[in-house]
Amino acid sequence: MNLKTFTRLELKNFLNGRSVLVVFLCIGLAVAYAVYQGGSLAEKQSEIAAQTPQMQVDHTDRMLEVHAGKELADFLYYHKFYTAHEPSDWAGFSVGQSDVNANNIKVTLLTLEGQIYNSELSNPTNQLFGNFDLSFVIVFLFPLLIIAFTHNLISAEQESGTWSLLRSQPTSVRKIFWFRIGLRFLIVSLTAIVLITLGCAFLGTAFDGRFLYAILLTLVYFAFWFGVSAFVISFGKGTTFNALSLLGVWIFLVILAPALLSSVVATTFPVSESLETTITQREGYHEKWDKPKAATMERFYKKYPQFKDIPIPEDKFTWGWYYAMQETGDFESADATERYAEKLKQRQNFTEKVAWVLPTVNTQLQFNEIASTNLESHLEYLESVREFHSKIRQTYYPHIFKNAKLTDVDMKKAPQHSFKNENESNLLNGQLLALTILSFVFISLGFVRMNRKNI
């Protein structure tokens, strides 16, 4: 029997069952819902980012009307400056941490760190179960599809009594087995590529290097699961054993291992610095009310020597001293802030290293990186807010120390914030290499066992 004929018969046998068509229909509906769900969240974030400039204008007009005739410093005490983290083109593909991290922070001219970690309340149910996006379908659901298509490749023949007939053929049964594995890998992969392409087209993602990387990552991830299936099948057990064993592997890698990793990370790298930052910052400026103003200004002048010649009286309140006091709160919490960010990075680095042996976590982290919805992207946004806040201070401090009136400054020409990061994925990185090696190991183990075991 030639290859063409055998392929045609195998495809006919594979696609003959109604269950296969039902499974493909279900996975198609899952992808459609995932695109809708992920796209809706990304669209909402994009709308907020797009509306931010107009919201800033409306807020400024309203504040100018309420505070007309007052001092600029008094106005700036209440006035908010809007920032937004504009999502990447791929944000709908993998929501990542963008649903729990603040992406539209409003800041005033007061101490910054207490404002920068404020975030909107989120639905706790969504935070518990995560978001249903394309990366979720690939990482969580496609492995179940692979298990369903491969768990009985040999056992079904053995249990139906046709295995002996198959072994009597001149072609090696091991070649037939690997041909069946390869054919199913091709079918599942083509299905995934078509659905991902359609989903990305609907989401409006850029078909650039990130698209090719996402496809490559998906194929390597599928190869791992086909390798695991081949390894389990190579033991020559029955259909029930194969199915339960593969489902056990799926439960461990998809549910138990990530939960255990999260617990280990939280225990190993506790982030008590977040509370310390808030307390240190508040104490940093509140205690200044009871200290000589000269002590506060001395530290302030080290950063802003241009204001040193402007007198700050000890016996009365001045806005220059008040805002200097506010900034010293940030000075004193700077170390805690830096340690907090460093602890978050340590968590991320530890997770990435452990993920080298956890393909599900590894793949999800890489999808988040492609979509710029990972921790690093959020920390870059927070840093952009800090730079923006510093620019605001440098813009208005000269007017504040001169006791300028609100009418002396055009607030409609205030600095504007803008931030968007698009990660260009490197096709040659350790995470993808680790996933490739794991896939190769399990495929090789299955191949060796099939050759040594007389199934």
Secondary structure as GFF3:
##gff-version 3
##sequence-region A 1 455
A	DSSP	alpha_helix	3	15	.	.	.	ID=ss1
A	DSSP	alpha_helix	18	66	.	.	.	ID=ss2
A	DSSP	alpha_helix	72	78	.	.	.	ID=ss3
A	DSSP	beta_strand	81	82	.	.	.	ID=ss4
A	DSSP	beta_strand	106	107	.	.	.	ID=ss5
A	DSSP	alpha_helix	113	116	.	.	.	ID=ss6
A	DSSP	alpha_helix	124	129	.	.	.	ID=ss7
A	DSSP	alpha_helix	134	136	.	.	.	ID=ss8
A	DSSP	pi_helix	137	141	.	.	.	ID=ss9
A	DSSP	alpha_helix	142	150	.	.	.	ID=ss10
A	DSSP	alpha_helix	155	160	.	.	.	ID=ss11
A	DSSP	alpha_helix	163	167	.	.	.	ID=ss12
A	DSSP	alpha_helix	173	203	.	.	.	ID=ss13
A	DSSP	alpha_helix	209	233	.	.	.	ID=ss14
A	DSSP	alpha_helix	239	251	.	.	.	ID=ss15
A	DSSP	pi_helix	252	256	.	.	.	ID=ss16
A	DSSP	alpha_helix	257	268	.	.	.	ID=ss17
A	DSSP	alpha_helix	273	286	.	.	.	ID=ss18
A	DSSP	three_ten_helix	287	290	.	.	.	ID=ss19
A	DSSP	alpha_helix	293	303	.	.	.	ID=ss20
A	DSSP	three_ten_helix	305	307	.	.	.	ID=ss21
A	DSSP	alpha_helix	319	354	.	.	.	ID=ss22
A	DSSP	three_ten_helix	355	357	.	.	.	ID=ss23
A	DSSP	alpha_helix	359	371	.	.	.	ID=ss24
A	DSSP	alpha_helix	375	401	.	.	.	ID=ss25
A	DSSP	three_ten_helix	406	408	.	.	.	ID=ss26
A	DSSP	three_ten_helix	411	413	.	.	.	ID=ss27
A	DSSP	alpha_helix	430	452	.	.	.	ID=ss28
###
